[in-house]
Amino acid sequence: MKKIIKINKVYGDELHTRQIIERLKSSLNSEDDYLLDMRGVQRVSRSAADELYNLTHTSKRVEIINLEPYVEKMLSAVVLGRFLPRHYEQSDVPIINCATIDQAATQLSYTPAL
C-alpha cells in the first residue's frame, strides 16, 4: 500500500527551494511506496520543481498526484527543459578575455560618445 504525504500540510502551499524537496526525500523510507499529494500547493519554484522531477524519476517508489494548474505548468517546463534541444542565437557581440579585475572594470565602464 502506498503512503500518502499531503505536501501542503507538511511544507505549506509554496515550495521555494531545493532544500525543501531534499528534506522531503531524506524523510522517505526507501522500502516504501509514496504518493505526494500536491493538492493545495499553489506555487513551486523552478529549482524545487527540478528536485521533484529528480525525486520521481530516480525512485520508482514516488508518484505525484493532484497537481494545481501552476505547479503542473512548472513541472512541465522542467521536463521540456530537460528534453528539448537548446537553441542559442548567434551574436555578433565580441568575447573579451580579461586577466585582471581592473581590465574587466575598464571593459565594463561606459563612456558616452561626445
SEMIGU-284059 format. One record per residue: residue number from 1; x, y, z of N, C-alpha, C in turn; residue in one letter. Coordinates in Angstrom, 3 decimals. Example, Ala and Ser with C-alpha at 12.3 -4.5 7.8 and 13.67 -1.06 7.14 Angstrom:
<nodes>
+-----+----------+----------+----------+----------+----------+----------+----------+----------+----------+---------+
: num :      n.X :      n.Y :      n.Z :     ca.X :     ca.Y :     ca.Z :      c.X :      c.Y :      c.Z : residuo :
+-----+----------+----------+----------+----------+----------+----------+----------+----------+----------+---------+
:   1 :   13.190 :   -5.690 :    7.800 :   12.300 :   -4.500 :    7.800 :   13.200 :   -3.300 :    7.800 :       a :
:   2 :   12.850 :   -2.250 :    7.080 :   13.670 :   -1.060 :    7.140 :   12.900 :    0.030 :    7.870 :       s :
+-----+----------+----------+----------+----------+----------+----------+----------+----------+----------+---------+
</nodes>
This chain:
<nodes>
+-----+----------+----------+----------+----------+----------+----------+----------+----------+----------+---------+
: num :      n.X :      n.Y :      n.Z :     ca.X :     ca.Y :     ca.Z :      c.X :      c.Y :      c.Z : residuo :
+-----+----------+----------+----------+----------+----------+----------+----------+----------+----------+---------+
:   1 :    0.842 :   -1.182 :    0.000 :    0.000 :    0.000 :    0.000 :    0.893 :    1.254 :    0.000 :       m :
:   2 :    0.496 :    2.237 :   -0.792 :    1.291 :    3.464 :   -0.895 :    0.943 :    4.421 :    0.242 :       k :
:   3 :    1.971 :    5.041 :    0.770 :    1.773 :    6.049 :    1.799 :    1.522 :    7.387 :    1.119 :       k :
:   4 :    0.527 :    8.103 :    1.589 :    0.188 :    9.413 :    1.027 :    0.780 :   10.498 :    1.920 :       i :
:   5 :    1.509 :   11.417 :    1.289 :    2.048 :   12.569 :    2.012 :    1.367 :   13.807 :    1.462 :       i :
:   6 :    0.620 :   14.495 :    2.309 :   -0.047 :   15.737 :    1.909 :    0.968 :   16.869 :    2.044 :       k :
:   7 :    1.562 :   17.214 :    0.914 :    2.658 :   18.182 :    0.895 :    2.234 :   19.523 :    1.473 :       i :
:   8 :    1.022 :   19.962 :    1.189 :    0.518 :   21.241 :    1.694 :    0.490 :   21.264 :    3.225 :       n :
:   9 :    0.147 :   20.156 :    3.831 :    0.061 :   20.091 :    5.293 :    1.447 :   20.096 :    5.935 :       k :
:  10 :    2.426 :   19.509 :    5.260 :    3.762 :   19.391 :    5.837 :    4.655 :   20.583 :    5.490 :       v :
:  11 :    4.587 :   21.042 :    4.225 :    5.520 :   22.068 :    3.748 :    4.864 :   23.387 :    3.351 :       y :
:  12 :    3.545 :   23.466 :    3.411 :    2.858 :   24.711 :    3.070 :    2.436 :   24.754 :    1.606 :       g :
:  13 :    1.873 :   25.892 :    1.212 :    1.302 :   25.995 :   -0.144 :    2.264 :   26.564 :   -1.175 :       d :
:  14 :    3.518 :   26.825 :   -0.775 :    4.534 :   27.301 :   -1.715 :    5.854 :   26.586 :   -1.427 :       e :
:  15 :    6.404 :   25.972 :   -2.465 :    7.688 :   25.281 :   -2.337 :    8.718 :   26.105 :   -3.084 :       l :
:  16 :    9.608 :   26.766 :   -2.344 :   10.517 :   27.737 :   -2.955 :   11.941 :   27.257 :   -3.183 :       h :
:  17 :   12.365 :   26.194 :   -2.498 :   13.780 :   25.844 :   -2.573 :   13.993 :   24.356 :   -2.800 :       t :
:  18 :   15.172 :   24.032 :   -3.307 :   15.586 :   22.636 :   -3.460 :   15.659 :   21.957 :   -2.089 :       r :
:  19 :   16.035 :   22.722 :   -1.073 :   16.220 :   22.149 :    0.257 :   14.923 :   21.542 :    0.797 :       q :
:  20 :   13.791 :   22.137 :    0.470 :   12.513 :   21.576 :    0.926 :   12.338 :   20.174 :    0.367 :       i :
:  21 :   12.617 :   20.017 :   -0.921 :   12.438 :   18.710 :   -1.550 :   13.510 :   17.737 :   -1.064 :       i :
:  22 :   14.710 :   18.231 :   -0.816 :   15.758 :   17.373 :   -0.257 :   15.372 :   16.888 :    1.137 :       e :
:  23 :   14.749 :   17.775 :    1.920 :   14.268 :   17.378 :    3.252 :   13.192 :   16.304 :    3.131 :       r :
:  24 :   12.280 :   16.501 :    2.166 :   11.241 :   15.508 :    1.914 :   11.886 :   14.171 :    1.546 :       l :
:  25 :   12.828 :   14.215 :    0.614 :   13.496 :   12.998 :    0.147 :   14.160 :   12.259 :    1.302 :       k :
:  26 :   14.823 :   13.002 :    2.170 :   15.522 :   12.356 :    3.292 :   14.546 :   11.741 :    4.301 :       s :
:  27 :   13.295 :   12.180 :    4.284 :   12.313 :   11.623 :    5.214 :   11.653 :   10.345 :    4.687 :       s :
:  28 :   11.899 :   10.012 :    3.412 :   11.263 :    8.844 :    2.813 :   12.080 :    7.583 :    3.090 :       l :
:  29 :   11.372 :    6.516 :    3.369 :   11.989 :    5.211 :    3.569 :   12.098 :    4.533 :    2.204 :       n :
:  30 :   13.275 :    4.095 :    1.833 :   13.486 :    3.515 :    0.503 :   12.717 :    2.215 :    0.276 :       s :
:  31 :   12.178 :    1.654 :    1.322 :   11.427 :    0.399 :    1.214 :    9.953 :    0.635 :    0.889 :       e :
:  32 :    9.462 :    1.844 :    1.082 :    8.037 :    2.126 :    0.930 :    7.725 :    2.814 :   -0.394 :       d :
:  33 :    6.450 :    2.742 :   -0.776 :    5.931 :    3.457 :   -1.942 :    5.166 :    4.680 :   -1.447 :       d :
:  34 :    5.277 :    5.797 :   -2.209 :    4.668 :    7.048 :   -1.771 :    3.867 :    7.705 :   -2.878 :       y :
:  35 :    2.813 :    8.387 :   -2.465 :    2.065 :    9.315 :   -3.305 :    2.234 :   10.683 :   -2.672 :       l :
:  36 :    2.775 :   11.629 :   -3.434 :    2.902 :   13.002 :   -2.949 :    1.664 :   13.752 :   -3.405 :       l :
:  37 :    0.767 :   14.029 :   -2.479 :   -0.479 :   14.729 :   -2.789 :   -0.205 :   16.226 :   -2.776 :       d :
:  38 :   -0.238 :   16.831 :   -3.960 :    0.102 :   18.245 :   -4.111 :   -1.123 :   19.169 :   -4.051 :       m :
:  39 :   -2.276 :   18.630 :   -3.712 :   -3.474 :   19.470 :   -3.617 :   -3.221 :   20.606 :   -2.634 :       r :
:  40 :   -3.497 :   21.821 :   -3.083 :   -3.324 :   22.985 :   -2.230 :   -1.968 :   23.650 :   -2.359 :       g :
:  41 :   -1.021 :   23.014 :   -3.020 :    0.280 :   23.652 :   -3.256 :    0.104 :   24.549 :   -4.475 :       v :
:  42 :    0.142 :   25.854 :   -4.254 :   -0.179 :   26.820 :   -5.305 :    1.021 :   27.265 :   -6.124 :       q :
:  43 :    2.197 :   27.241 :   -5.533 :    3.407 :   27.728 :   -6.218 :    4.563 :   26.780 :   -5.947 :       r :
:  44 :    5.411 :   26.649 :   -6.963 :    6.635 :   25.877 :   -6.813 :    7.696 :   26.574 :   -7.659 :       v :
:  45 :    8.878 :   26.752 :   -7.087 :    9.950 :   27.387 :   -7.845 :   10.486 :   26.404 :   -8.878 :       s :
:  46 :   11.201 :   26.935 :   -9.848 :   11.795 :   26.067 :  -10.868 :   12.778 :   25.086 :  -10.225 :       r :
:  47 :   13.541 :   25.549 :   -9.254 :   14.519 :   24.664 :   -8.614 :   13.824 :   23.556 :   -7.809 :       s :
:  48 :   12.746 :   23.889 :   -7.109 :   12.007 :   22.867 :   -6.364 :   11.348 :   21.883 :   -7.328 :       a :
:  49 :   10.812 :   22.386 :   -8.438 :   10.204 :   21.517 :   -9.455 :   11.251 :   20.574 :  -10.042 :       a :
:  50 :   12.457 :   21.078 :  -10.245 :   13.540 :   20.250 :  -10.760 :   13.871 :   19.126 :   -9.781 :       d :
:  51 :   13.903 :   19.442 :   -8.498 :   14.173 :   18.421 :   -7.494 :   13.028 :   17.416 :   -7.399 :       e :
:  52 :   11.793 :   17.888 :   -7.567 :   10.653 :   16.960 :   -7.593 :   10.792 :   15.995 :   -8.767 :       l :
:  53 :   11.183 :   16.532 :   -9.920 :   11.408 :   15.686 :  -11.085 :   12.472 :   14.636 :  -10.755 :       y :
:  54 :   13.586 :   15.073 :  -10.183 :   14.654 :   14.136 :   -9.827 :   14.143 :   13.057 :   -8.879 :       n :
:  55 :   13.360 :   13.469 :   -7.901 :   12.841 :   12.529 :   -6.914 :   11.946 :   11.481 :   -7.562 :       l :
:  56 :   11.064 :   11.904 :   -8.441 :   10.121 :   10.960 :   -9.036 :   10.739 :   10.126 :  -10.151 :       t :
:  57 :   11.850 :   10.598 :  -10.716 :   12.455 :    9.841 :  -11.812 :   13.663 :    9.014 :  -11.387 :       h :
:  58 :   14.151 :    9.218 :  -10.193 :   15.233 :    8.370 :   -9.701 :   14.681 :    7.306 :   -8.764 :       t :
:  59 :   13.450 :    7.478 :   -8.361 :   12.815 :    6.497 :   -7.494 :   11.486 :    6.082 :   -8.112 :       s :
:  60 :   11.341 :    4.813 :   -8.376 :   10.078 :    4.319 :   -8.922 :    9.018 :    4.201 :   -7.825 :       k :
:  61 :    9.409 :    4.542 :   -6.631 :    8.509 :    4.398 :   -5.494 :    7.793 :    5.695 :   -5.122 :       r :
:  62 :    7.998 :    6.750 :   -5.909 :    7.386 :    8.041 :   -5.591 :    6.608 :    8.558 :   -6.806 :       v :
:  63 :    5.338 :    8.885 :   -6.583 :    4.494 :    9.478 :   -7.616 :    3.876 :   10.761 :   -7.076 :       e :
:  64 :    3.522 :   11.657 :   -8.002 :    2.882 :   12.921 :   -7.629 :    1.431 :   12.878 :   -8.116 :       i :
:  65 :    0.514 :   13.315 :   -7.251 :   -0.903 :   13.373 :   -7.622 :   -1.472 :   14.742 :   -7.271 :       i :
:  66 :   -2.626 :   15.061 :   -7.869 :   -3.407 :   16.262 :   -7.555 :   -2.633 :   17.562 :   -7.732 :       n :
:  67 :   -2.033 :   17.742 :   -8.894 :   -1.283 :   18.968 :   -9.170 :   -2.220 :   20.144 :   -9.422 :       l :
:  68 :   -1.937 :   21.259 :   -8.791 :   -2.641 :   22.502 :   -9.089 :   -2.111 :   23.022 :  -10.428 :       e :
:  69 :   -2.908 :   23.832 :  -11.164 :   -2.517 :   24.248 :  -12.523 :   -1.133 :   24.879 :  -12.641 :       p :
:  70 :   -0.791 :   25.812 :  -11.755 :    0.508 :   26.476 :  -11.861 :    1.649 :   25.488 :  -11.626 :       y :
:  71 :    1.488 :   24.622 :  -10.656 :    2.519 :   23.647 :  -10.326 :    2.693 :   22.663 :  -11.482 :       v :
:  72 :    1.597 :   22.265 :  -12.088 :    1.660 :   21.362 :  -13.241 :    2.418 :   22.017 :  -14.400 :       e :
:  73 :    2.166 :   23.308 :  -14.623 :    2.880 :   24.024 :  -15.688 :    4.372 :   24.111 :  -15.402 :       k :
:  74 :    4.734 :   24.358 :  -14.160 :    6.148 :   24.461 :  -13.820 :    6.842 :   23.115 :  -13.980 :       m :
:  75 :    6.202 :   22.038 :  -13.550 :    6.793 :   20.715 :  -13.730 :    6.928 :   20.382 :  -15.210 :       l :
:  76 :    5.947 :   20.775 :  -16.019 :    6.024 :   20.555 :  -17.467 :    7.185 :   21.340 :  -18.066 :       s :
:  77 :    7.390 :   22.566 :  -17.601 :    8.503 :   23.381 :  -18.097 :    9.842 :   22.724 :  -17.771 :       a :
:  78 :    9.949 :   22.131 :  -16.590 :   11.181 :   21.443 :  -16.204 :   11.421 :   20.251 :  -17.126 :       v :
:  79 :   10.382 :   19.481 :  -17.393 :   10.523 :   18.315 :  -18.272 :   10.933 :   18.760 :  -19.667 :       v :
:  80 :   10.264 :   19.775 :  -20.196 :   10.615 :   20.266 :  -21.532 :   12.053 :   20.774 :  -21.567 :       l :
:  81 :   12.460 :   21.473 :  -20.535 :   13.814 :   21.995 :  -20.470 :   14.868 :   20.902 :  -20.468 :       g :
:  82 :   14.515 :   19.746 :  -19.963 :   15.470 :   18.639 :  -19.924 :   15.580 :   17.911 :  -21.258 :       r :
:  83 :   14.503 :   17.905 :  -22.035 :   14.496 :   17.055 :  -23.218 :   14.512 :   17.784 :  -24.553 :       f :
:  84 :   14.164 :   19.051 :  -24.555 :   14.231 :   19.791 :  -25.805 :   15.650 :   20.281 :  -26.029 :       l :
:  85 :   16.107 :   20.253 :  -27.277 :   17.455 :   20.772 :  -27.520 :   17.500 :   22.265 :  -27.254 :       p :
:  86 :   18.596 :   22.727 :  -26.764 :   18.760 :   24.166 :  -26.501 :   19.167 :   24.863 :  -27.774 :       r :
:  87 :   18.595 :   26.012 :  -27.973 :   18.894 :   26.790 :  -29.170 :   19.421 :   28.149 :  -28.730 :       h :
:  88 :   20.595 :   28.469 :  -29.192 :   21.199 :   29.750 :  -28.854 :   21.320 :   30.574 :  -30.121 :       y :
:  89 :   20.874 :   31.798 :  -30.028 :   21.008 :   32.720 :  -31.152 :   22.468 :   33.109 :  -31.310 :       e :
:  90 :   22.900 :   33.208 :  -32.549 :   24.248 :   33.705 :  -32.770 :   24.262 :   35.191 :  -32.471 :       q :
:  91 :   25.393 :   35.638 :  -32.007 :   25.522 :   37.035 :  -31.637 :   26.816 :   37.587 :  -32.213 :       s :
:  92 :   26.777 :   38.854 :  -32.535 :   27.993 :   39.478 :  -33.037 :   28.723 :   40.242 :  -31.930 :       d :
:  93 :   28.325 :   39.993 :  -30.697 :   28.981 :   40.634 :  -29.563 :   30.310 :   39.928 :  -29.329 :       v :
:  94 :   31.395 :   40.672 :  -29.304 :   32.705 :   40.025 :  -29.139 :   32.911 :   39.526 :  -27.710 :       p :
:  95 :   33.678 :   38.464 :  -27.598 :   34.069 :   37.952 :  -26.286 :   35.430 :   38.560 :  -25.960 :       i :
:  96 :   35.512 :   39.183 :  -24.807 :   36.746 :   39.846 :  -24.396 :   37.272 :   39.138 :  -23.156 :       i :
:  97 :   38.490 :   38.670 :  -23.225 :   39.113 :   38.000 :  -22.074 :   39.889 :   39.027 :  -21.260 :       n :
:  98 :   39.664 :   38.992 :  -19.958 :   40.346 :   39.913 :  -19.050 :   41.136 :   39.098 :  -18.031 :       c :
:  99 :   42.388 :   39.443 :  -17.884 :   43.267 :   38.715 :  -16.961 :   43.151 :   39.226 :  -15.533 :       a :
: 100 :   42.680 :   40.470 :  -15.376 :   42.597 :   41.039 :  -14.031 :   41.241 :   41.709 :  -13.849 :       t :
: 101 :   40.911 :   41.977 :  -12.620 :   39.666 :   42.676 :  -12.316 :   39.703 :   44.102 :  -12.847 :       i :
: 102 :   40.879 :   44.710 :  -12.862 :   41.000 :   46.072 :  -13.397 :   40.695 :   46.097 :  -14.892 :       d :
: 103 :   41.164 :   45.096 :  -15.614 :   40.860 :   45.019 :  -17.042 :   39.357 :   44.833 :  -17.259 :       q :
: 104 :   38.736 :   44.004 :  -16.426 :   37.290 :   43.797 :  -16.535 :   36.542 :   45.093 :  -16.235 :       a :
: 105 :   36.977 :   45.821 :  -15.218 :   36.335 :   47.090 :  -14.865 :   36.465 :   48.088 :  -16.007 :       a :
: 106 :   37.606 :   48.113 :  -16.650 :   37.812 :   49.017 :  -17.787 :   36.865 :   48.656 :  -18.919 :       t :
: 107 :   36.717 :   47.373 :  -19.183 :   35.839 :   46.929 :  -20.265 :   34.369 :   47.244 :  -19.961 :       q :
: 108 :   34.014 :   47.198 :  -18.688 :   32.615 :   47.418 :  -18.304 :   32.262 :   48.885 :  -18.105 :       l :
: 109 :   33.266 :   49.737 :  -18.023 :   32.953 :   51.160 :  -17.820 :   32.363 :   51.750 :  -19.092 :       s :
: 110 :   31.439 :   52.634 :  -18.919 :   30.719 :   53.240 :  -20.040 :   31.109 :   54.696 :  -20.156 :       y :
: 111 :   31.565 :   55.058 :  -21.297 :   31.885 :   56.449 :  -21.576 :   31.032 :   56.893 :  -22.757 :       t :
: 112 :   30.103 :   57.793 :  -22.532 :   29.231 :   58.198 :  -23.646 :   30.039 :   58.904 :  -24.752 :       p :
: 113 :   29.644 :   58.622 :  -25.969 :   30.292 :   59.302 :  -27.106 :   29.889 :   60.763 :  -27.110 :       a :
: 114 :   30.851 :   61.635 :  -27.363 :   30.580 :   63.079 :  -27.390 :   30.374 :   63.577 :  -28.775 :       l :
+-----+----------+----------+----------+----------+----------+----------+----------+----------+----------+---------+
</nodes>
